[in-house]
Amino acid sequence: MTKAIVLLSGGVDSAVTLAIAKALDHELYALSFDYGQRHAAELACATRIAGKARAIHTIVRISSFGGSALLGSGPVPKGDGECIGIPPTYVPARNTIFLAYALALAEVLNARDIFIGVNAVDYSGYPDCRPEYLAAFSAMANLATKAGIEGHGPGIHAPLIDMSKADIIVCGLECGVDFSMTCSCYDPTTAGACGHCDSCNIRLKGFAAVGMRDPIRYR
C-alpha cells in the first residue's frame, strides 16, 4: 500500500478526491488548512470525512495576508450574476501554499502521490485551478526537491480537473461519498449554508443536474 497525500477542504470536490485515492488502495494522509477562512465550518467536515475514510488527518494552521472576501476583506458576493474577472473570493496563492505543504510532507513520508480536488469546468475562475498551473507546479516540484532530483518526486493528481459538478457528484456516489458530511458554502452560519454564494450555486446546480436533492442544510 503506497502513501498518498490528499488536500482535504471538507467540500464536495475534496471529499470525492479522497474517495478516489482510497479506491486506489493508498494509505491516506489528509491535509487541511486553517488559514482564517470565514467558512471554517468546513474543517469540522474535513475531520469527519477523513475519519470515515480512515485517513491520518492533519490540520495546518497558517496566517493569511487577507486580500480575499473569504478572509473578511469585503462581503462574499451573492446571486446568480456572472463575475467579471477573478472573483473577490480568490485567496492569493492558496493552492500554491497548500501544495507546497503537501510536497514537503510527501518527502518526509516518502509518498509518491499528491491528490488535489481542483476543477476547471464548474468552478469560480481561480487561476490556481487550471491544468497549466498544475503542470507548472509539478515541473517546479521536480526541480525543487531531493526526491524530484533523484527521479522519484511525487506525482500531482487532479482527477476531477475536467469533470462537471454533476459528473463529480455521480463519481462520489459511486465511491460511497456521504455528501451530507460536506460543506461548500463561502458564508455559512450555524443555521446552514447561504444558498446564494458562487460555491452554493455551483453545488446546487450540480445536484439538480443529477436529479438529486442536496442533503446539507440551507438557511
ZAMI-695060 format. One record per residue: residue in three letters; x, y, z of N, C-alpha, C in turn; residue number from 1. Coordinates in steps of 0.001 Angstrom, whole numbers. Layout:
// ZAMI-695060
+-----+---------+---------+---------+---------+---------+---------+---------+---------+---------+-----+
!   r !     npx !     npy !     npz !    capx !    capy !    capz !     cpx !     cpy !     cpz !   k !
+-----+---------+---------+---------+---------+---------+---------+---------+---------+---------+-----+
! ALA !       X !       Y !       Z !       X !       Y !       Z !       X !       Y !       Z ! NUM !
...
+-----+---------+---------+---------+---------+---------+---------+---------+---------+---------+-----+
//
This chain:
// ZAMI-695060
+-----+---------+---------+---------+---------+---------+---------+---------+---------+---------+-----+
!   r !     npx !     npy !     npz !    capx !    capy !    capz !     cpx !     cpy !     cpz !   k !
+-----+---------+---------+---------+---------+---------+---------+---------+---------+---------+-----+
! MET !     852 !   -1185 !       0 !       0 !       0 !       0 !     890 !    1238 !       0 !   1 !
! THR !     791 !    2052 !   -1058 !    1609 !    3258 !   -1157 !     919 !    4428 !    -463 !   2 !
! LYS !    1720 !    5388 !     -19 !    1191 !    6534 !     705 !     780 !    7642 !    -268 !   3 !
! ALA !    -311 !    8321 !      75 !    -778 !    9438 !    -736 !   -1210 !   10580 !     175 !   4 !
! ILE !    -848 !   11796 !    -209 !   -1289 !   12998 !     474 !   -2506 !   13526 !    -276 !   5 !
! VAL !   -3583 !   13802 !     440 !   -4796 !   14335 !    -180 !   -5146 !   15663 !     485 !   6 !
! LEU !   -5226 !   16723 !    -309 !   -5670 !   18005 !     216 !   -7176 !   17940 !     427 !   7 !
! LEU !   -7602 !   18167 !    1675 !   -8999 !   17939 !    2044 !   -9572 !   19202 !    2671 !   8 !
! SER !  -10431 !   19890 !    1929 !  -11045 !   21105 !    2454 !  -12306 !   20813 !    3255 !   9 !
! GLY !  -12994 !   19733 !    2889 !  -14278 !   19419 !    3505 !  -15449 !   19629 !    2566 !  10 !
! GLY !  -15158 !   20078 !    1334 !  -16202 !   20283 !     340 !  -16423 !   19061 !    -536 !  11 !
! VAL !  -17314 !   19211 !   -1506 !  -17670 !   18109 !   -2411 !  -16447 !   17580 !   -3147 !  12 !
! ASP !  -15697 !   18478 !   -3785 !  -14602 !   18040 !   -4651 !  -13506 !   17310 !   -3876 !  13 !
! SER !  -13124 !   17846 !   -2736 !  -12047 !   17199 !   -1979 !  -12511 !   15883 !   -1375 !  14 !
! ALA !  -13795 !   15796 !    -992 !  -14321 !   14537 !    -451 !  -14304 !   13445 !   -1517 !  15 !
! VAL !  -14672 !   13804 !   -2745 !  -14656 !   12832 !   -3841 !  -13219 !   12443 !   -4183 !  16 !
! THR !  -12320 !   13411 !   -4160 !  -10912 !   13128 !   -4443 !  -10336 !   12164 !   -3412 !  17 !
! LEU !  -10664 !   12363 !   -2148 !  -10212 !   11440 !   -1098 !  -10761 !   10034 !   -1353 !  18 !
! ALA !  -12019 !    9952 !   -1757 !  -12629 !    8648 !   -2031 !  -11951 !    7954 !   -3215 !  19 !
! ILE !  -11568 !    8725 !   -4222 !  -10859 !    8153 !   -5378 !   -9507 !    7610 !   -4942 !  20 !
! ALA !   -8786 !    8386 !   -4131 !   -7485 !    7924 !   -3645 !   -7633 !    6670 !   -2793 !  21 !
! LYS !   -8685 !    6607 !   -2006 !   -8939 !    5419 !   -1178 !   -9228 !    4200 !   -2059 !  22 !
! ALA !  -10008 !    4420 !   -3120 !  -10344 !    3321 !   -4032 !   -9116 !    2769 !   -4738 !  23 !
! LEU !   -8073 !    3590 !   -4845 !   -6812 !    3153 !   -5463 !   -5898 !    2450 !   -4460 !  24 !
! ASP !   -6440 !    2231 !   -3255 !   -5764 !    1449 !   -2219 !   -4511 !    2128 !   -1694 !  25 !
! HIS !   -4572 !    3456 !   -1579 !   -3471 !    4183 !    -970 !   -3622 !    4218 !     554 !  26 !
! GLU !   -2510 !    4355 !    1235 !   -2523 !    4717 !    2641 !   -2698 !    6236 !    2682 !  27 !
! LEU !   -3784 !    6707 !    3286 !   -4202 !    8088 !    3113 !   -3709 !    9019 !    4221 !  28 !
! TYR !   -3175 !   10149 !    3795 !   -2802 !   11239 !    4695 !   -3540 !   12484 !    4217 !  29 !
! ALA !   -4572 !   12867 !    4954 !   -5379 !   14027 !    4575 !   -4798 !   15286 !    5209 !  30 !
! LEU !   -4713 !   16345 !    4403 !   -4100 !   17588 !    4860 !   -5098 !   18720 !    4656 !  31 !
! SER !   -5478 !   19376 !    5776 !   -6406 !   20503 !    5732 !   -5715 !   21739 !    6301 !  32 !
! PHE !   -6308 !   22912 !    6037 !   -5664 !   24163 !    6445 !   -6658 !   25104 !    7119 !  33 !
! ASP !   -6243 !   25593 !    8269 !   -6966 !   26669 !    8948 !   -6192 !   27949 !    8658 !  34 !
! TYR !   -6701 !   28732 !    7716 !   -5989 !   29937 !    7292 !   -6801 !   31203 !    7568 !  35 !
! GLY !   -7717 !   31099 !    8539 !   -8536 !   32244 !    8896 !   -9761 !   32412 !    8034 !  36 !
! GLN !  -10138 !   31359 !    7296 !  -11284 !   31448 !    6401 !  -12587 !   31629 !    7188 !  37 !
! ARG !  -13477 !   32443 !    6642 !  -14748 !   32699 !    7304 !  -15645 !   31460 !    7244 !  38 !
! HIS !  -15354 !   30545 !    6357 !  -16120 !   29299 !    6253 !  -15361 !   28160 !    6934 !  39 !
! ALA !  -14879 !   28437 !    8150 !  -14087 !   27440 !    8881 !  -14900 !   26205 !    9265 !  40 !
! ALA !  -16217 !   26256 !    9100 !  -17051 !   25077 !    9359 !  -16612 !   23905 !    8493 !  41 !
! GLU !  -15957 !   24193 !    7379 !  -15500 !   23117 !    6500 !  -14452 !   22240 !    7175 !  42 !
! LEU !  -13728 !   22782 !    8143 !  -12698 !   21985 !    8813 !  -13305 !   20870 !    9648 !  43 !
! ALA !  -14444 !   21140 !   10286 !  -15140 !   20087 !   11033 !  -15613 !   19001 !   10071 !  44 !
! CYS !  -16067 !   19419 !    8893 !  -16473 !   18443 !    7876 !  -15274 !   17615 !    7426 !  45 !
! ALA !  -14155 !   18270 !    7204 !  -12950 !   17562 !    6774 !  -12537 !   16514 !    7797 !  46 !
! THR !  -12653 !   16856 !    9066 !  -12297 !   15907 !   10126 !  -13189 !   14676 !   10082 !  47 !
! ARG !  -14488 !   14899 !    9899 !  -15423 !   13759 !    9835 !  -15180 !   12911 !    8584 !  48 !
! ILE !  -14943 !   13569 !    7455 !  -14715 !   12843 !    6199 !  -13440 !   12010 !    6291 !  49 !
! ALA !  -12387 !   12595 !    6840 !  -11125 !   11874 !    6992 !  -11290 !   10687 !    7926 !  50 !
! GLY !  -12058 !   10887 !    8991 !  -12291 !    9793 !    9930 !  -13018 !    8630 !    9292 !  51 !
! LYS !  -14027 !    8934 !    8499 !  -14769 !    7868 !    7818 !  -13876 !    7104 !    6843 !  52 !
! ALA !  -12963 !    7818 !    6184 !  -12060 !    7183 !    5209 !  -10854 !    6524 !    5874 !  53 !
! ARG !  -10759 !    6665 !    7206 !   -9624 !    6135 !    7969 !   -8296 !    6723 !    7484 !  54 !
! ALA !   -8352 !    8006 !    7185 !   -7142 !    8723 !    6777 !   -6498 !    9357 !    8003 !  55 !
! ILE !   -5191 !    9431 !    7984 !   -4470 !   10182 !    9012 !   -4622 !   11655 !    8669 !  56 !
! HIS !   -5245 !   12411 !    9567 !   -5650 !   13779 !    9236 !   -4836 !   14800 !   10023 !  57 !
! THR !   -4316 !   15777 !    9308 !   -3581 !   16883 !    9922 !   -4205 !   18201 !    9481 !  58 !
! ILE !   -4467 !   19088 !   10450 !   -4915 !   20440 !   10147 !   -3751 !   21386 !   10419 !  59 !
! VAL !   -3314 !   22082 !    9389 !   -2199 !   23020 !    9497 !   -2769 !   24422 !    9686 !  60 !
! ARG !   -2320 !   25110 !   10713 !   -2781 !   26475 !   10980 !   -1736 !   27468 !   10482 !  61 !
! ILE !   -2149 !   28320 !    9573 !   -1240 !   29297 !    8985 !   -1897 !   30681 !    9007 !  62 !
! SER !   -1066 !   31704 !    9011 !   -1566 !   33073 !    8959 !   -1802 !   33473 !    7510 !  63 !
! SER !   -2761 !   34355 !    7315 !   -3034 !   34836 !    5962 !   -2730 !   36330 !    5884 !  64 !
! PHE !   -2622 !   36814 !    4663 !   -2358 !   38233 !    4438 !   -3627 !   39004 !    4113 !  65 !
! GLY !   -4772 !   38333 !    4130 !   -6004 !   38998 !    3722 !   -6120 !   39011 !    2211 !  66 !
! GLY !   -6779 !   40038 !    1688 !   -6892 !   40172 !     238 !   -7950 !   39306 !    -396 !  67 !
! SER !   -8896 !   38797 !     403 !   -9944 !   37937 !    -129 !  -11221 !   38112 !     685 !  68 !
! ALA !  -12366 !   38016 !      16 !  -13640 !   38052 !     729 !  -13763 !   36870 !    1682 !  69 !
! LEU !  -13062 !   35775 !    1387 !  -13117 !   34607 !    2276 !  -12325 !   34826 !    3550 !  70 !
! LEU !  -11534 !   35900 !    3571 !  -10733 !   36225 !    4747 !  -11229 !   37502 !    5417 !  71 !
! GLY !  -12438 !   37907 !    5073 !  -13027 !   39079 !    5703 !  -12736 !   40389 !    5012 !  72 !
! SER !  -12039 !   40355 !    3881 !  -11735 !   41585 !    3143 !  -12883 !   41895 !    2173 !  73 !
! GLY !  -14001 !   42319 !    2729 !  -15174 !   42615 !    1920 !  -16202 !   41504 !    2001 !  74 !
! PRO !  -17438 !   41799 !    1561 !  -18518 !   40816 !    1630 !  -18373 !   39709 !     578 !  75 !
! VAL !  -18944 !   38552 !     888 !  -18994 !   37460 !     -82 !  -20089 !   37769 !   -1100 !  76 !
! PRO !  -19784 !   37798 !   -2395 !  -20817 !   38087 !   -3403 !  -21919 !   37034 !   -3380 !  77 !
! LYS !  -23135 !   37482 !   -3578 !  -24295 !   36580 !   -3603 !  -25073 !   36800 !   -4895 !  78 !
! GLY !  -25788 !   35767 !   -5325 !  -26622 !   35876 !   -6505 !  -26092 !   35045 !   -7649 !  79 !
! ASP !  -26848 !   35052 !   -8758 !  -26513 !   34220 !   -9913 !  -25764 !   34984 !  -11000 !  80 !
! GLY !  -25465 !   36259 !  -10757 !  -24786 !   37039 !  -11787 !  -23362 !   36572 !  -12010 !  81 !
! GLU !  -22910 !   36610 !  -13256 !  -21552 !   36178 !  -13586 !  -20551 !   37254 !  -13185 !  82 !
! CYS !  -19497 !   36860 !  -12524 !  -18461 !   37800 !  -12087 !  -17515 !   38080 !  -13256 !  83 !
! ILE !  -17164 !   39343 !  -13411 !  -16210 !   39735 !  -14447 !  -14803 !   39634 !  -13863 !  84 !
! GLY !  -13965 !   38820 !  -14481 !  -12610 !   38642 !  -13994 !  -12552 !   37674 !  -12823 !  85 !
! ILE !  -11438 !   37691 !  -12126 !  -11243 !   36799 !  -10985 !  -12062 !   37325 !   -9805 !  86 !
! PRO !  -12899 !   36495 !   -9195 !  -13817 !   36981 !   -8158 !  -13103 !   37357 !   -6860 !  87 !
! PRO !  -13759 !   38164 !   -6022 !  -13146 !   38592 !   -4758 !  -12981 !   37476 !   -3742 !  88 !
! THR !  -13542 !   36305 !   -4014 !  -13350 !   35156 !   -3123 !  -12031 !   34429 !   -3388 !  89 !
! TYR !  -11309 !   34855 !   -4413 !   -9980 !   34285 !   -4667 !   -9064 !   34587 !   -3482 !  90 !
! VAL !   -8368 !   33561 !   -2994 !   -7402 !   33717 !   -1907 !   -6005 !   33689 !   -2514 !  91 !
! PRO !   -5213 !   34762 !   -2354 !   -3913 !   34838 !   -3015 !   -3012 !   33622 !   -2772 !  92 !
! ALA !   -2640 !   32980 !   -3882 !   -1667 !   31876 !   -3891 !   -2075 !   30693 !   -3017 !  93 !
! ARG !   -3364 !   30521 !   -2762 !   -3799 !   29488 !   -1818 !   -3340 !   28078 !   -2210 !  94 !
! ASN !   -3618 !   27660 !   -3427 !   -3248 !   26287 !   -3790 !   -1743 !   26094 !   -3873 !  95 !
! THR !   -1005 !   27152 !   -4191 !     453 !   27056 !   -4205 !     972 !   26789 !   -2796 !  96 !
! ILE !     413 !   27499 !   -1819 !     796 !   27287 !    -422 !     412 !   25887 !      35 !  97 !
! PHE !    -804 !   25473 !    -271 !   -1269 !   24152 !     156 !    -433 !   23041 !    -472 !  98 !
! LEU !    -182 !   23160 !   -1757 !     600 !   22119 !   -2443 !    2041 !   22095 !   -1949 !  99 !
! ALA !    2585 !   23250 !   -1575 !    3947 !   23276 !   -1038 !    4025 !   22494 !     266 ! 100 !
! TYR !    3026 !   22660 !    1127 !    2979 !   21872 !    2360 !    2852 !   20385 !    2042 ! 101 !
! ALA !    1982 !   20056 !    1089 !    1797 !   18650 !     714 !    3081 !   18066 !     147 ! 102 !
! LEU !    3798 !   18865 !    -618 !    5053 !   18415 !   -1219 !    6090 !   18108 !    -140 ! 103 !
! ALA !    6178 !   18985 !     862 !    7123 !   18758 !    1962 !    6747 !   17500 !    2750 ! 104 !
! LEU !    5463 !   17333 !    3029 !    5021 !   16145 !    3765 !    5277 !   14877 !    2961 ! 105 !
! ALA !    5076 !   14961 !    1655 !    5322 !   13795 !     795 !    6786 !   13366 !     868 ! 106 !
! GLU !    7693 !   14330 !     909 !    9117 !   13981 !    1029 !    9415 !   13315 !    2369 ! 107 !
! VAL !    8822 !   13846 !    3423 !    9059 !   13282 !    4755 !    8536 !   11850 !    4847 ! 108 !
! LEU !    7363 !   11611 !    4253 !    6714 !   10302 !    4354 !    7116 !    9352 !    3226 ! 109 !
! ASN !    7890 !    9864 !    2266 !    8221 !    9092 !    1072 !    6952 !    8684 !     327 ! 110 !
! ALA !    6035 !    9628 !     238 !    4790 !    9396 !    -504 !    5017 !    9747 !   -1968 ! 111 !
! ARG !    4489 !    8934 !   -2856 !    4706 !    9135 !   -4283 !    3546 !    9844 !   -4980 ! 112 !
! ASP !    2472 !   10157 !   -4222 !    1286 !   10728 !   -4858 !     687 !   11835 !   -4001 ! 113 !
! ILE !     321 !   12932 !   -4661 !    -407 !   14029 !   -4036 !   -1685 !   14242 !   -4833 ! 114 !
! PHE !   -2812 !   14273 !   -4134 !   -4114 !   14456 !   -4784 !   -4702 !   15808 !   -4380 ! 115 !
! ILE !   -5236 !   16515 !   -5363 !   -5901 !   17788 !   -5118 !   -7196 !   17829 !   -5920 ! 116 !
! GLY !   -8264 !   18317 !   -5304 !   -9586 !   18261 !   -5933 !   -9953 !   19488 !   -6736 ! 117 !
! VAL !   -8997 !   20085 !   -7441 !   -9333 !   21264 !   -8238 !  -10113 !   20868 !   -9480 ! 118 !
! ASN !  -10883 !   21842 !   -9981 !  -11746 !   21600 !  -11126 !  -11739 !   22841 !  -12010 ! 119 !
! ALA !  -11662 !   22659 !  -13305 !  -11592 !   23783 !  -14232 !  -12804 !   23840 !  -15158 ! 120 !
! VAL !  -13910 !   23211 !  -14758 !  -15142 !   23233 !  -15557 !  -16207 !   24046 !  -14823 ! 121 !
! ASP !  -16781 !   23485 !  -13759 !  -17734 !   24217 !  -12925 !  -16991 !   24756 !  -11710 ! 122 !
! TYR !  -16405 !   25935 !  -11871 !  -15589 !   26498 !  -10803 !  -15688 !   28014 !  -10852 ! 123 !
! SER !  -15035 !   28694 !   -9904 !  -15199 !   30145 !   -9782 !  -14207 !   30955 !  -10605 ! 124 !
! GLY !  -13360 !   30295 !  -11374 !  -12424 !   31021 !  -12225 !  -11104 !   31349 !  -11568 ! 125 !
! TYR !  -10744 !   30617 !  -10521 !   -9477 !   30875 !   -9836 !   -8303 !   30424 !  -10704 ! 126 !
! PRO !   -7237 !   31208 !  -10788 !   -6112 !   30842 !  -11666 !   -5365 !   29585 !  -11225 ! 127 !
! ASP !   -5415 !   29260 !   -9925 !   -4680 !   28089 !   -9433 !   -5525 !   26816 !   -9436 ! 128 !
! CYS !   -6536 !   26803 !  -10310 !   -7333 !   25582 !  -10505 !   -7230 !   25073 !  -11945 ! 129 !
! ARG !   -6318 !   25635 !  -12716 !   -6215 !   25294 !  -14136 !   -5154 !   24223 !  -14397 ! 130 !
! PRO !   -5334 !   23429 !  -15448 !   -4349 !   22388 !  -15771 !   -2945 !   22938 !  -15973 ! 131 !
! GLU !   -2811 !   24112 !  -16613 !   -1486 !   24667 !  -16864 !    -792 !   25066 !  -15561 ! 132 !
! TYR !   -1570 !   25474 !  -14578 !    -976 !   25776 !  -13272 !    -426 !   24503 !  -12633 ! 133 !
! LEU !   -1199 !   23442 !  -12653 !    -750 !   22183 !  -12043 !     482 !   21638 !  -12757 ! 134 !
! ALA !     517 !   21756 !  -14071 !    1687 !   21290 !  -14820 !    2927 !   22089 !  -14432 ! 135 !
! ALA !    2767 !   23404 !  -14265 !    3895 !   24255 !  -13876 !    4362 !   23941 !  -12460 ! 136 !
! PHE !    3413 !   23712 !  -11543 !    3807 !   23394 !  -10171 !    4535 !   22051 !  -10128 ! 137 !
! SER !    4046 !   21089 !  -10876 !    4683 !   19776 !  -10911 !    6115 !   19871 !  -11428 ! 138 !
! ALA !    6315 !   20686 !  -12471 !    7667 !   20870 !  -13008 !    8572 !   21527 !  -11967 ! 139 !
! MET !    8049 !   22534 !  -11272 !    8814 !   23193 !  -10223 !    9160 !   22222 !   -9100 ! 140 !
! ALA !    8185 !   21382 !   -8712 !    8395 !   20440 !   -7614 !    9530 !   19477 !   -7916 ! 141 !
! ASN !    9643 !   19067 !   -9155 !   10712 !   18142 !   -9519 !   12081 !   18807 !   -9544 ! 142 !
! LEU !   12111 !   20143 !   -9657 !   13363 !   20878 !   -9627 !   13758 !   21288 !   -8211 ! 143 !
! ALA !   12763 !   21357 !   -7312 !   12998 !   21977 !   -6009 !   13135 !   20988 !   -4860 ! 144 !
! THR !   13007 !   19693 !   -5130 !   13026 !   18713 !   -4048 !   14090 !   17647 !   -4275 ! 145 !
! LYS !   14571 !   17097 !   -3197 !   15532 !   15994 !   -3257 !   14939 !   14807 !   -4007 ! 146 !
! ALA !   13659 !   14493 !   -3679 !   13006 !   13365 !   -4347 !   12905 !   13603 !   -5853 ! 147 !
! GLY !   12588 !   14840 !   -6238 !   12481 !   15145 !   -7660 !   13809 !   15022 !   -8380 ! 148 !
! ILE !   14869 !   15541 !   -7777 !   16201 !   15464 !   -8379 !   16656 !   14013 !   -8511 ! 149 !
! GLU !   16263 !   13182 !   -7553 !   16639 !   11768 !   -7579 !   15729 !   10938 !   -8480 ! 150 !
! GLY !   14724 !   11579 !   -9078 !   13889 !   10906 !  -10064 !   12670 !   10203 !   -9522 ! 151 !
! HIS !   12326 !   10462 !   -8255 !   11119 !    9814 !   -7725 !   10254 !   10820 !   -6955 ! 152 !
! GLY !   10144 !   12029 !   -7511 !    9261 !   13027 !   -6919 !    7815 !   12593 !   -7044 ! 153 !
! PRO !    6942 !   13070 !   -6141 !    5545 !   12635 !   -6172 !    4802 !   13171 !   -7380 ! 154 !
! GLY !    3902 !   12358 !   -7892 !    3009 !   12816 !   -8941 !    1893 !   13647 !   -8326 ! 155 !
! ILE !    1477 !   14682 !   -9020 !     382 !   15520 !   -8542 !    -847 !   15221 !   -9396 ! 156 !
! HIS !   -1875 !   14710 !   -8738 !   -3056 !   14207 !   -9442 !   -4270 !   15094 !   -9156 ! 157 !
! ALA !   -4969 !   15461 !  -10214 !   -6201 !   16232 !  -10102 !   -7282 !   15481 !  -10873 ! 158 !
! PRO !   -7831 !   14409 !  -10284 !   -8736 !   13524 !  -11034 !  -10046 !   14170 !  -11462 ! 159 !
! LEU !  -10389 !   15325 !  -10899 !  -11665 !   15972 !  -11220 !  -11503 !   17147 !  -12173 ! 160 !
! ILE !  -10308 !   17398 !  -12645 !   -9986 !   18638 !  -13333 !  -10905 !   18912 !  -14521 ! 161 !
! ASP !  -11320 !   17881 !  -15245 !  -12126 !   18075 !  -16452 !  -13585 !   17666 !  -16272 ! 162 !
! MET !  -14018 !   17442 !  -15040 !  -15390 !   16988 !  -14777 !  -16328 !   18157 !  -14498 ! 163 !
! SER !  -17578 !   18003 !  -14895 !  -18613 !   18935 !  -14449 !  -18950 !   18615 !  -13002 ! 164 !
! LYS !  -19636 !   19536 !  -12323 !  -20019 !   19278 !  -10936 !  -20969 !   18077 !  -10861 ! 165 !
! ALA !  -21843 !   17936 !  -11847 !  -22745 !   16783 !  -11869 !  -21952 !   15485 !  -11985 ! 166 !
! ASP !  -20944 !   15460 !  -12850 !  -20115 !   14257 !  -13007 !  -19362 !   13944 !  -11718 ! 167 !
! ILE !  -18912 !   14987 !  -11033 !  -18201 !   14788 !   -9768 !  -19126 !   14166 !   -8729 ! 168 !
! ILE !  -20356 !   14637 !   -8670 !  -21329 !   14088 !   -7723 !  -21625 !   12627 !   -8038 ! 169 !
! VAL !  -21803 !   12312 !   -9302 !  -22046 !   10915 !   -9694 !  -20856 !   10043 !   -9318 ! 170 !
! CYS !  -19656 !   10518 !   -9580 !  -18446 !    9783 !   -9210 !  -18409 !    9551 !   -7705 ! 171 !
! GLY !  -18751 !   10587 !   -6939 !  -18758 !   10454 !   -5488 !  -19760 !    9437 !   -5000 ! 172 !
! LEU !  -20930 !    9426 !   -5608 !  -21946 !    8443 !   -5228 !  -21449 !    7027 !   -5505 ! 173 !
! GLU !  -20780 !    6853 !   -6634 !  -20236 !    5538 !   -6977 !  -19152 !    5108 !   -5995 ! 174 !
! CYS !  -18455 !    6097 !   -5412 !  -17380 !    5803 !   -4456 !  -17877 !    5770 !   -3008 ! 175 !
! GLY !  -19169 !    5976 !   -2821 !  -19731 !    5897 !   -1476 !  -19567 !    7153 !    -644 ! 176 !
! VAL !  -19397 !    8312 !   -1278 !  -19255 !    9567 !    -530 !  -20594 !    9965 !      88 ! 177 !
! ASP !  -20570 !   10335 !    1351 !  -21751 !   10850 !    2033 !  -21701 !   12375 !    1940 ! 178 !
! PHE !  -22453 !   12936 !    1009 !  -22382 !   14366 !     772 !  -23002 !   15193 !    1895 ! 179 !
! SER !  -23749 !   14560 !    2775 !  -24293 !   15293 !    3919 !  -23184 !   15696 !    4887 ! 180 !
! MET !  -22009 !   15096 !    4751 !  -20874 !   15409 !    5618 !  -20041 !   16559 !    5084 ! 181 !
! THR !  -20363 !   17071 !    3899 !  -19532 !   18090 !    3258 !  -20078 !   19499 !    3473 ! 182 !
! CYS !  -19223 !   20471 !    3264 !  -19602 !   21889 !    3353 !  -18930 !   22633 !    2207 ! 183 !
! SER !  -19722 !   23377 !    1442 !  -19166 !   24112 !     305 !  -19349 !   25620 !     422 ! 184 !
! CYS !  -20243 !   26057 !    1271 !  -20649 !   27468 !    1340 !  -19497 !   28373 !    1755 ! 185 !
! TYR !  -19407 !   29534 !    1088 !  -18404 !   30529 !    1434 !  -18814 !   31380 !    2635 ! 186 !
! ASP !  -20101 !   31359 !    2981 !  -20597 !   32234 !    4043 !  -21622 !   31503 !    4924 ! 187 !
! PRO !  -21228 !   30362 !    5519 !  -22193 !   29587 !    6307 !  -22401 !   30189 !    7699 ! 188 !
! THR !  -23525 !   29838 !    8309 !  -23775 !   30145 !    9711 !  -24199 !   28848 !   10389 ! 189 !
! THR !  -24475 !   28931 !   11678 !  -24947 !   27733 !   12392 !  -26293 !   27269 !   11858 ! 190 !
! ALA !  -26995 !   28150 !   11151 !  -28296 !   27786 !   10572 !  -28157 !   27045 !    9248 ! 191 !
! GLY !  -26955 !   27027 !    8682 !  -26732 !   26296 !    7443 !  -26046 !   27124 !    6373 ! 192 !
! ALA !  -25956 !   26545 !    5179 !  -25327 !   27214 !    4037 !  -26217 !   28338 !    3531 ! 193 !
! CYS !  -25604 !   29356 !    2909 !  -26381 !   30523 !    2479 !  -27256 !   30225 !    1266 ! 194 !
! GLY !  -26787 !   29339 !     368 !  -27566 !   29008 !    -815 !  -27453 !   30017 !   -1943 ! 195 !
! HIS !  -26642 !   31076 !   -1779 !  -26601 !   32137 !   -2778 !  -25195 !   32535 !   -3214 ! 196 !
! CYS !  -24167 !   32085 !   -2510 !  -22805 !   32404 !   -2958 !  -22466 !   31556 !   -4183 ! 197 !
! ASP !  -21353 !   31872 !   -4809 !  -20968 !   31166 !   -6026 !  -20802 !   29666 !   -5786 ! 198 !
! SER !  -20180 !   29311 !   -4664 !  -19953 !   27900 !   -4380 !  -21270 !   27152 !   -4161 ! 199 !
! CYS !  -22196 !   27775 !   -3426 !  -23513 !   27152 !   -3223 !  -24258 !   26997 !   -4548 ! 200 !
! ASN !  -24202 !   28040 !   -5391 !  -24899 !   27974 !   -6675 !  -24378 !   26836 !   -7539 ! 201 !
! ILE !  -23057 !   26694 !   -7613 !  -22470 !   25615 !   -8417 !  -22869 !   24261 !   -7847 ! 202 !
! ARG !  -22818 !   24143 !   -6534 !  -23176 !   22886 !   -5882 !  -24647 !   22523 !   -6132 ! 203 !
! LEU !  -25552 !   23482 !   -5929 !  -26979 !   23219 !   -6098 !  -27311 !   22845 !   -7540 ! 204 !
! LYS !  -26676 !   23511 !   -8492 !  -26910 !   23180 !   -9895 !  -26401 !   21779 !  -10222 ! 205 !
! GLY !  -25301 !   21378 !   -9586 !  -24776 !   20035 !   -9805 !  -25730 !   18961 !   -9315 ! 206 !
! PHE !  -26254 !   19135 !   -8119 !  -27209 !   18155 !   -7595 !  -28492 !   18147 !   -8426 ! 207 !
! ALA !  -28955 !   19331 !   -8844 !  -30160 !   19394 !   -9673 !  -29952 !   18665 !  -10992 ! 208 !
! ALA !  -28748 !   18777 !  -11547 !  -28457 !   18141 !  -12840 !  -28524 !   16627 !  -12763 ! 209 !
! VAL !  -28283 !   16054 !  -11587 !  -28365 !   14586 !  -11449 !  -29695 !   14173 !  -10836 ! 210 !
! GLY !  -30627 !   15128 !  -10696 !  -31951 !   14829 !  -10187 !  -31973 !   14447 !   -8724 ! 211 !
! MET !  -31123 !   15095 !   -7956 !  -30963 !   14725 !   -6561 !  -31056 !   15957 !   -5672 ! 212 !
! ARG !  -31648 !   15814 !   -4511 !  -31719 !   16908 !   -3550 !  -30412 !   16950 !   -2769 ! 213 !
! ASP !  -29847 !   18142 !   -2654 !  -28626 !   18315 !   -1866 !  -28942 !   17991 !    -405 ! 214 !
! PRO !  -28188 !   17071 !     214 !  -28527 !   16617 !    1571 !  -28121 !   17558 !    2698 ! 215 !
! ILE !  -27396 !   18646 !    2405 !  -26998 !   19535 !    3512 !  -28108 !   20536 !    3796 ! 216 !
! ARG !  -27978 !   21245 !    4921 !  -28997 !   22203 !    5343 !  -28677 !   23585 !    4803 ! 217 !
! TYR !  -29717 !   24243 !    4260 !  -29618 !   25619 !    3814 !  -30516 !   26490 !    4666 ! 218 !
! ARG !  -30049 !   27691 !    4941 !  -30851 !   28589 !    5757 !  -31795 !   29424 !    4881 ! 219 !
+-----+---------+---------+---------+---------+---------+---------+---------+---------+---------+-----+
//
